[in-house]
């Protein structure tokens, strides 16, 4: 019986030789030459290139034979692979000796990381709590109690911190050293190594050799964190560390290092900051001047006080006490060295621009003497001539915020019952919020509560944002009463969505009982917005549900670990 010579066979190709060499004469993988020939033929087509081992076959049989040979040699290649050298295993994760989360709190964290409020039709939020908005508060509570994140939760926690920058400080704190260890293994989590979390790998501030090595060789974020840690332990040592390399640092790095001195700023920093006034970077000079002006006893503060009192004082020719203002006529080189910016922004006059900077940088303690022993409230109440009042009071507001002077902040805020447009200091709610932040927390809450009682919620959003959480009484009650009044008046509920969102996060959980009666759908009058009652009902139901969930979260985090 004759053999069918048209049947393809892979035996026609030469066997693989472990000593095959490539064109350069060096050893290659077994059968590499045969494999490359098969690949080339497959790419070009058997009508243009036929492997040597299949040259005797008819053209119609070549494609099938080529595929058979490729399959055979693929198996040979895989079977003949030699194992490569093992990769170096990563360093073991560091120990985290903090307490583990209680069981219910672990489950709650998984829920918060995975869940969001279900979408509602027509853009309505519905009555379900927004879990994503509760995650920051949960993280803060867990960190206050010194817990560590479960190892299995670290990837989801890092993913959440990657997506939301507002979560990063608290999320990285909960993740701890193991979270940073894990972040080093995934490029998508490298953000964790650039932030404050780098501090977890800092040497002890007392380890002089370790501190010096990291300061000389570390990443910028590590160096910033190191400077803060050393300065917190020994302010003089921290300043000496910064001074040792100051002249060699880049301008942007000098600016960040200098800004880190705000925490724990002290009189002993003055000499270094005075030298920084001569820095070649304008931003560094401006920051140094700002820090020096926050030291009331500094030489710069004294120079600014001399300039400011020369421009502002009592008008001796007026029938009643009046503040007279004579703005500077020039911004000389000495003023510029002390931080004044000579060129004003668009739309500002030069003289008013220079005056504002002088008054802002002058210590507030210089004004009672200048105005005959009057206190801050009496000075602020004085009329100001030639329409300079807005400029002068705005500069005093900035000075009170910079110098954290509560007495001047009270004077510039005035009575919360006074309409903002006619207040003694500023009509800007943003500036009022900054002034409020200098007051003790209880006084701040009382002032905002009185403001809401007098003016409602429409202008209170920024002021509420600077109040301590949870809102203390009478602030919480004032917010609830104002929301109830708005509901009864048939106001558009979505115009209060920002305040509602704040209330969900900031009201004390105990307020849920007071809000129960507001969750019912009210009867709608003819003169109210159509459908407003339903929106208000949903909003209050969500508020109550959120407060109860926050109360449950707090209880879970205080439970015994199990």
C-alpha positions as CSV (number, residue, x, y, z in Angstrom):
1,X,0.0,0.0,0.0
2,X,1.4,3.4,-1.0
3,X,2.0,6.1,1.5
4,X,0.0,9.4,1.0
5,X,2.8,11.9,0.6
6,X,0.3,14.8,0.9
7,X,-0.5,14.1,4.6
8,X,1.3,16.8,6.7
9,X,3.6,15.6,9.4
10,X,5.6,17.5,11.9
11,X,8.3,14.9,11.9
12,X,9.6,16.6,8.8
13,X,11.1,19.4,10.9
14,X,14.5,18.7,12.6
15,X,14.4,17.9,16.3
16,X,15.2,20.7,18.7
17,X,18.7,20.9,19.9
18,X,19.5,22.3,23.3
19,X,22.8,23.6,21.9
20,X,21.2,25.6,19.1
21,X,22.8,29.0,18.7
22,X,21.5,32.3,17.3
23,X,23.0,34.2,14.5
24,X,25.7,35.7,16.8
25,X,26.9,32.3,17.8
26,X,25.7,32.5,21.4
27,X,23.6,29.9,23.1
28,X,19.8,30.5,22.9
29,X,16.6,28.8,24.1
30,X,16.2,25.2,22.9
31,X,14.8,25.1,19.3
32,X,14.7,28.9,19.1
33,X,15.8,28.8,15.5
34,X,13.0,26.4,14.4
35,X,10.4,28.4,16.4
36,X,11.5,31.7,14.8
37,X,11.3,30.1,11.4
38,X,7.7,28.9,12.1
39,X,6.7,32.4,13.3
40,X,8.2,34.1,10.3
41,X,6.3,31.8,7.9
42,X,3.1,32.3,9.8
43,X,3.5,36.1,9.6
44,X,4.4,36.2,5.9
45,X,2.2,33.3,4.8
46,X,3.3,29.9,3.4
47,X,2.9,31.1,-0.1
48,X,5.8,33.5,0.5
49,X,7.9,31.7,3.1
50,X,8.0,27.9,3.7
51,X,9.9,26.5,6.7
52,X,12.8,24.3,5.6
53,X,11.3,21.2,7.3
54,X,8.0,21.5,5.3
55,X,9.5,22.3,1.9
56,X,8.5,19.0,0.3
57,X,4.8,19.3,1.0
58,X,2.2,20.5,-1.5
59,X,1.1,24.1,-1.2
60,X,-2.5,23.2,-0.1
61,X,-1.1,21.2,2.8
62,X,1.4,23.8,4.1
63,X,-1.0,25.9,6.3
64,X,-2.2,22.9,8.2
65,X,1.3,21.5,8.6
66,X,2.6,24.8,9.8
67,X,-0.1,25.0,12.5
68,X,0.6,21.4,13.6
69,X,4.3,22.2,13.8
70,X,3.7,25.4,15.7
71,X,1.5,23.5,18.2
72,X,4.1,20.8,18.7
73,X,6.9,23.3,19.2
74,X,4.9,25.5,21.5
75,X,4.6,22.5,23.9
76,X,8.3,21.7,23.5
77,X,9.2,25.3,24.3
78,X,7.1,25.4,27.4
79,X,8.2,22.0,28.7
80,X,11.8,23.0,28.1
81,X,11.8,26.2,30.0
82,X,14.2,26.4,32.9
83,X,12.9,28.1,36.0
84,X,14.3,31.6,36.4
85,X,15.9,32.9,39.6
86,X,13.4,33.5,42.4
87,X,12.5,37.2,43.0
88,X,13.6,38.6,46.2
89,X,10.6,38.5,48.6
90,X,9.4,41.8,50.0
91,X,10.3,42.7,53.5
92,X,7.8,41.5,56.1
93,X,5.0,43.9,57.0
94,X,5.8,45.8,60.2
95,X,3.9,45.1,63.3
96,X,1.1,47.3,64.3
97,X,0.5,47.1,68.0
98,X,-2.7,49.2,68.2
99,X,-5.9,47.5,69.3
100,X,-8.0,45.6,66.7
101,X,-11.4,46.9,65.8
102,X,-14.4,45.3,67.5
103,X,-16.3,42.9,65.3
104,X,-19.3,45.2,64.7
105,X,-17.0,48.1,63.8
106,X,-15.1,45.9,61.4
107,X,-18.3,45.1,59.6
108,X,-19.4,48.7,59.6
109,X,-16.1,49.7,58.0
110,X,-16.6,47.2,55.2
111,X,-20.1,48.6,54.7
112,X,-18.9,52.2,54.6
113,X,-16.1,51.5,52.1
114,X,-18.4,49.6,49.8
115,X,-21.7,51.4,50.1
116,X,-23.3,54.6,49.0
117,X,-26.9,55.9,49.2
118,X,-29.0,54.3,46.5
119,X,-29.8,56.7,43.6
120,X,-33.3,58.3,43.7
121,X,-35.5,59.3,40.8
122,X,-35.6,62.9,39.6
123,X,-32.4,63.8,41.4
124,X,-33.9,63.2,44.9
125,X,-31.5,61.9,47.5
126,X,-34.2,59.8,49.2
127,X,-34.4,58.9,52.8
128,X,-31.4,56.6,53.1
129,X,-28.2,57.9,54.7
130,X,-25.3,58.6,52.4
131,X,-22.7,56.1,53.7
132,X,-19.8,57.8,51.8
133,X,-20.3,61.0,53.7
134,X,-20.2,59.1,57.0
135,X,-16.8,57.5,56.3
136,X,-14.7,60.5,57.3
137,X,-16.4,60.7,60.7
138,X,-16.1,57.0,61.3
139,X,-12.4,57.2,60.5
140,X,-11.9,60.1,62.9
141,X,-13.7,58.2,65.7
142,X,-11.7,55.1,65.1
143,X,-8.4,57.0,65.2
144,X,-9.4,58.8,68.4
145,X,-9.8,55.4,70.0
146,X,-6.4,54.2,68.7
147,X,-7.7,51.3,66.6
148,X,-5.8,49.7,63.6
149,X,-7.4,48.8,60.3
150,X,-8.0,45.0,59.7
151,X,-5.3,43.7,57.2
152,X,-8.0,42.5,54.8
153,X,-9.5,46.0,54.6
154,X,-6.2,47.8,53.7
155,X,-6.6,47.6,49.9
156,X,-10.1,49.1,50.0
157,X,-9.0,51.7,52.5
158,X,-6.1,52.8,50.3
159,X,-8.4,52.8,47.2
160,X,-10.9,55.1,49.0
161,X,-8.1,57.4,50.1
162,X,-6.8,57.5,46.5
163,X,-10.2,58.5,45.2
164,X,-10.9,61.1,47.9
165,X,-8.2,63.4,49.1
166,X,-10.3,64.5,52.1
167,X,-10.0,61.0,53.5
168,X,-6.3,60.6,53.2
169,X,-5.0,61.9,56.6
170,X,-7.5,59.8,58.6
171,X,-7.4,56.8,56.3
172,X,-3.6,56.6,56.3
173,X,-3.5,57.0,60.1
174,X,-5.9,54.1,60.5
175,X,-3.9,52.0,57.9
176,X,-0.8,52.7,59.9
177,X,2.6,51.2,59.1
178,X,1.2,48.2,57.3
179,X,-0.8,50.4,55.0
180,X,2.3,52.3,54.0
181,X,4.2,49.0,53.6
182,X,1.5,47.9,51.2
183,X,1.4,51.2,49.4
184,X,5.1,50.7,48.4
185,X,4.1,47.6,46.5
186,X,1.4,49.2,44.3
187,X,2.1,52.3,42.1
188,X,-1.5,53.4,42.4
189,X,-1.1,53.9,46.1
190,X,2.2,55.8,46.0
191,X,0.3,59.0,47.0
192,X,0.4,57.6,50.6
193,X,4.2,57.9,50.5
194,X,4.1,61.5,49.6
195,X,1.9,62.7,52.4
196,X,2.0,62.9,56.2
197,X,1.9,59.1,56.4
198,X,5.5,59.0,55.6
199,X,6.1,60.0,59.2
200,X,5.4,56.5,60.3
201,X,8.8,55.5,59.0
202,X,10.7,58.4,60.6
203,X,13.6,57.8,63.0
204,X,13.3,58.8,66.6
205,X,14.0,62.5,66.9
206,X,16.7,61.6,69.4
207,X,18.5,59.3,66.9
208,X,21.0,61.9,65.6
209,X,22.5,59.7,63.0
210,X,19.2,58.4,61.6
211,X,17.8,62.0,61.5
212,X,20.8,63.3,59.7
213,X,20.7,60.4,57.1
214,X,17.1,60.9,56.3
215,X,17.4,64.6,56.2
216,X,20.3,64.3,53.7
217,X,18.9,61.4,51.6
218,X,15.1,61.2,52.1
219,X,12.2,62.1,49.8
220,X,10.9,65.6,50.2
221,X,7.7,64.5,52.0
222,X,9.8,62.5,54.4
223,X,12.0,65.5,55.1
224,X,9.0,67.7,55.8
225,X,7.6,65.1,58.2
226,X,11.0,64.7,59.8
227,X,11.4,68.4,60.3
228,X,8.0,68.5,62.0
229,X,8.8,65.6,64.2
230,X,12.2,66.9,65.3
231,X,10.8,70.4,65.9
232,X,7.9,69.0,68.0
233,X,10.5,67.2,70.2
234,X,13.1,70.0,70.3
235,X,12.3,73.3,68.5
236,X,15.9,74.4,68.5
237,X,17.1,71.2,67.0
238,X,14.5,71.4,64.3
239,X,15.5,74.9,63.4
240,X,19.2,73.9,63.4
241,X,18.4,71.0,61.1
242,X,16.7,73.3,58.6
243,X,19.4,75.9,58.8
244,X,22.1,73.3,58.0
245,X,21.0,72.9,54.4
246,X,18.9,76.0,53.9
247,X,21.1,77.7,51.3
248,X,21.3,74.5,49.2
249,X,17.5,73.9,49.1
250,X,15.3,74.7,46.0
251,X,13.1,77.8,46.3
252,X,9.9,75.8,46.4
253,X,11.3,73.5,49.1
254,X,12.5,76.4,51.1
255,X,8.9,77.8,51.0
256,X,7.4,74.5,52.2
257,X,10.0,74.1,55.0
258,X,9.4,77.7,56.1
259,X,5.7,77.2,56.1
260,X,6.1,74.2,58.4
261,X,7.5,76.6,61.1
262,X,3.9,77.9,61.7
263,X,3.3,75.1,64.1
264,X,5.1,76.0,67.3
265,X,6.3,79.4,66.1
266,X,8.3,81.0,68.8
267,X,10.4,84.1,69.5
268,X,13.6,82.1,69.1
269,X,12.8,81.6,65.4
270,X,13.1,85.4,64.8
271,X,16.7,85.5,63.8
272,X,16.3,82.8,61.2
273,X,13.2,84.4,59.8
274,X,14.9,87.8,59.6
275,X,17.6,86.3,57.5
276,X,14.9,84.7,55.3
277,X,13.6,88.2,54.6
278,X,16.6,88.6,52.3
279,X,15.9,85.4,50.4
280,X,16.1,85.5,46.6
281,X,12.5,84.0,46.3
282,X,9.7,86.5,46.7
283,X,7.4,83.9,48.1
284,X,9.9,82.9,50.7
285,X,10.3,86.5,51.7
286,X,6.6,87.0,52.0
287,X,6.1,83.9,54.1
288,X,9.0,84.9,56.4
289,X,7.4,88.4,56.9
290,X,4.0,86.9,57.6
291,X,5.5,84.6,60.3
292,X,7.5,87.5,61.8
293,X,4.3,89.6,62.0
294,X,2.7,86.8,63.9
295,X,5.3,87.3,66.6
296,X,4.1,90.6,68.3
297,X,7.5,91.1,70.0
298,X,9.6,90.7,66.8
299,X,11.6,93.6,65.3
300,X,9.6,93.3,62.1
301,X,6.4,93.7,64.1
302,X,7.8,96.9,65.7
303,X,8.8,98.3,62.3
304,X,5.4,97.6,60.9
305,X,3.8,99.2,64.0
306,X,5.8,102.4,63.5
307,X,4.7,102.6,59.9
308,X,1.1,101.8,60.6
309,X,0.6,104.3,63.5
310,X,2.2,106.9,61.3
311,X,-0.7,106.3,58.8
312,X,-3.6,105.8,61.2
313,X,-4.6,107.9,64.2
314,X,-7.1,110.2,65.8
315,X,-8.2,113.3,63.9
316,X,-7.5,116.1,66.3
317,X,-9.5,118.6,64.2
318,X,-12.8,116.7,64.2
319,X,-15.6,117.7,66.6
320,X,-15.9,114.1,67.8
321,X,-13.3,111.3,68.0
322,X,-12.7,110.2,64.4
323,X,-10.0,108.0,62.9
324,X,-7.9,109.8,60.3
325,X,-6.0,107.8,57.6
326,X,-3.1,109.0,55.5
327,X,-2.0,106.0,53.3
328,X,1.7,105.6,52.3
329,X,2.8,107.6,49.3
330,X,5.5,105.0,48.4
331,X,6.6,101.5,49.0
332,X,10.3,101.8,49.5
333,X,12.9,99.0,49.5
334,X,12.8,98.6,53.3
335,X,9.1,98.1,53.2
336,X,9.4,95.5,50.4
337,X,12.1,93.7,52.3
338,X,9.7,93.4,55.2
339,X,7.2,91.7,53.0
340,X,5.1,94.4,51.4
341,X,4.2,93.7,47.8
342,X,4.7,96.9,45.8
343,X,2.5,96.1,42.8
344,X,-1.3,95.9,43.7
345,X,-3.7,93.4,42.0
346,X,-5.8,94.7,39.2
347,X,-8.5,97.1,40.3
348,X,-6.7,98.1,43.6
349,X,-5.1,101.5,44.2
350,X,-1.5,101.5,45.2
351,X,-1.9,103.5,48.4
352,X,-4.8,101.5,49.7
353,X,-3.0,98.3,48.9
354,X,0.1,99.4,50.8
355,X,-2.0,100.6,53.8
356,X,-3.8,97.3,54.1
357,X,-0.6,95.3,54.1
358,X,0.9,97.6,56.8
359,X,-2.1,97.4,59.1
360,X,-2.4,93.7,58.7
361,X,1.2,93.1,59.6
362,X,1.3,95.5,62.6
363,X,0.7,94.0,66.1
364,X,-2.8,94.8,67.3
365,X,-1.3,95.7,70.7
366,X,-0.1,99.0,69.2
367,X,-3.6,100.5,68.6
368,X,-4.9,101.0,72.2
369,X,-2.0,103.3,72.9
370,X,-2.4,105.1,69.6
371,X,-6.1,105.7,70.4
372,X,-5.8,107.0,73.9
373,X,-6.2,103.8,75.8
374,X,-9.4,102.7,74.1
375,X,-10.0,98.9,73.8
376,X,-10.7,97.0,70.6
377,X,-14.5,97.4,70.7
378,X,-14.2,101.2,71.2
379,X,-11.6,101.6,68.4
380,X,-13.7,99.6,65.9
381,X,-16.8,101.7,66.8
382,X,-15.0,105.0,65.9
383,X,-16.0,106.6,62.6
384,X,-13.3,106.6,60.0
385,X,-12.8,109.6,57.7
386,X,-12.5,109.9,54.0
387,X,-14.2,106.5,53.2
388,X,-11.2,104.5,54.6
389,X,-13.4,102.4,57.0
390,X,-13.8,99.3,54.8
391,X,-10.1,99.1,54.0
392,X,-9.0,99.7,57.6
393,X,-11.5,97.2,59.1
394,X,-10.7,94.6,56.5
395,X,-7.0,94.9,57.4
396,X,-7.8,94.6,61.2
397,X,-9.8,91.5,60.4
398,X,-6.8,89.9,58.7
399,X,-4.5,90.9,61.6
400,X,-6.9,89.4,64.2
401,X,-7.0,86.1,62.3
402,X,-3.2,86.0,61.8
403,X,-2.5,86.9,65.4
404,X,-5.3,84.7,66.8
405,X,-6.6,87.7,68.8
406,X,-10.0,86.8,70.3
407,X,-10.6,90.3,71.7
408,X,-10.2,92.0,68.4
409,X,-12.2,89.2,66.7
410,X,-15.2,89.9,69.0
411,X,-15.0,93.6,68.4
412,X,-14.9,93.1,64.6
413,X,-17.7,90.6,64.6
414,X,-20.0,92.7,66.7
415,X,-23.4,91.5,67.8
416,X,-24.7,88.5,65.9
417,X,-28.1,90.3,65.7
418,X,-26.7,93.1,63.7
419,X,-27.3,92.8,60.0
420,X,-24.1,91.7,58.2
421,X,-24.2,94.7,55.9
422,X,-24.1,97.2,58.8
423,X,-21.8,95.3,61.2
424,X,-18.8,97.0,62.8
425,X,-16.1,95.0,61.1
426,X,-16.9,93.2,57.8
427,X,-19.9,92.1,55.8
428,X,-18.0,89.2,54.3
429,X,-19.2,85.9,55.7
430,X,-15.9,84.3,54.7
431,X,-14.0,86.9,56.9
432,X,-16.6,86.4,59.7
433,X,-16.0,82.7,59.6
434,X,-12.2,83.3,60.0
435,X,-12.8,85.6,62.9
436,X,-15.1,83.1,64.6
437,X,-12.4,80.4,64.3
438,X,-10.2,82.5,66.8
439,X,-12.9,82.3,69.5
440,X,-13.3,79.5,72.1
441,X,-15.5,76.7,70.7
442,X,-18.4,77.4,73.1
443,X,-18.5,81.1,72.4
444,X,-18.3,80.4,68.7
445,X,-21.3,78.1,68.8
446,X,-23.4,80.6,70.8
447,X,-22.6,83.4,68.4
448,X,-23.6,81.4,65.4
449,X,-26.8,80.2,67.1
450,X,-27.8,83.8,67.8
451,X,-26.9,84.8,64.2
452,X,-29.2,82.0,62.9
453,X,-32.0,83.1,65.2
454,X,-31.7,86.6,63.9
455,X,-31.1,86.0,60.2
456,X,-32.1,82.5,59.4
457,X,-30.0,79.8,57.7
458,X,-29.5,81.3,54.2
459,X,-26.3,83.2,55.2
460,X,-25.1,80.8,57.9
461,X,-23.6,78.0,55.9
462,X,-19.9,79.2,56.0
463,X,-20.3,80.1,59.7
464,X,-21.6,76.6,60.6
465,X,-18.5,75.1,58.9
466,X,-16.1,76.5,61.6
467,X,-18.1,75.3,64.6
468,X,-16.9,72.3,66.6
469,X,-18.6,68.9,65.8
470,X,-21.0,67.7,67.2
471,X,-22.7,71.1,67.4
472,X,-23.2,72.1,71.0
473,X,-26.3,73.6,72.3
474,X,-27.8,76.1,71.7
475,X,-26.4,75.8,68.1
476,X,-28.0,72.4,67.3
477,X,-31.4,73.6,68.5
478,X,-31.1,76.9,66.5
479,X,-30.4,74.9,63.3
480,X,-33.4,72.6,63.9
481,X,-35.7,75.5,64.7
482,X,-34.6,77.3,61.5
483,X,-35.2,74.2,59.4
484,X,-38.6,73.8,60.9
485,X,-39.5,77.4,60.2
486,X,-38.4,77.0,56.5
487,X,-40.5,73.9,56.2
488,X,-43.6,75.5,57.6
489,X,-43.1,78.5,55.3
490,X,-43.1,76.2,52.3
491,X,-39.6,77.2,51.2
492,X,-37.8,75.3,48.5
493,X,-36.1,72.4,50.5
494,X,-33.3,72.0,48.0
495,X,-32.1,75.5,48.8
496,X,-31.3,74.2,52.2
497,X,-29.6,71.0,51.0
498,X,-26.1,72.3,52.0
499,X,-27.2,72.9,55.6
500,X,-29.1,69.6,55.7
501,X,-25.9,67.8,54.6
502,X,-23.9,69.6,57.4
503,X,-26.7,68.8,59.9
504,X,-26.4,65.1,59.0
505,X,-22.7,65.1,59.9
506,X,-22.6,67.7,62.6
507,X,-25.8,67.5,64.8
508,X,-25.4,65.6,68.0
509,X,-27.0,62.1,67.4
510,X,-29.3,62.7,70.4
511,X,-31.1,65.3,68.3
512,X,-32.9,62.4,66.4
513,X,-35.6,62.3,69.0
514,X,-36.3,66.0,68.6
515,X,-36.6,65.6,64.8
516,X,-39.0,62.6,64.8
517,X,-42.0,64.9,64.6
518,X,-40.7,66.6,61.5
519,X,-40.5,63.4,59.4
520,X,-44.2,63.2,58.7
521,X,-45.4,64.6,55.3
522,X,-47.1,67.9,56.0
523,X,-50.2,69.1,54.3
524,X,-49.4,71.4,51.5
525,X,-51.0,74.8,51.3
526,X,-51.8,76.5,48.0
527,X,-49.1,79.1,48.3
528,X,-46.2,76.7,48.8
529,X,-43.9,75.1,46.3
530,X,-45.5,72.0,44.7
531,X,-44.1,68.8,46.2
532,X,-42.1,70.7,48.8
533,X,-43.7,68.7,51.6
534,X,-42.6,65.4,50.2
535,X,-39.0,66.7,49.8
536,X,-39.0,68.0,53.4
537,X,-40.3,64.7,54.7
538,X,-37.6,62.7,52.9
539,X,-34.9,65.1,54.0
540,X,-35.9,64.9,57.7
541,X,-36.2,61.1,57.5
542,X,-32.7,60.9,56.1
543,X,-31.5,63.2,58.8
544,X,-33.0,61.1,61.5
545,X,-31.7,57.9,60.0
546,X,-28.2,59.3,59.6
547,X,-28.1,60.5,63.2
548,X,-29.2,57.1,64.4
549,X,-26.5,55.5,62.3
550,X,-23.9,57.8,63.7
551,X,-25.0,56.9,67.2
552,X,-24.7,53.2,66.3
553,X,-21.2,53.7,64.8
554,X,-20.1,55.4,68.0
555,X,-21.5,52.6,70.1
556,X,-19.8,50.0,67.9
557,X,-16.4,51.7,68.3
558,X,-16.7,51.7,72.1
559,X,-17.7,48.1,72.4
560,X,-15.3,45.4,73.7
561,X,-13.1,43.8,71.1
562,X,-14.5,40.4,70.1
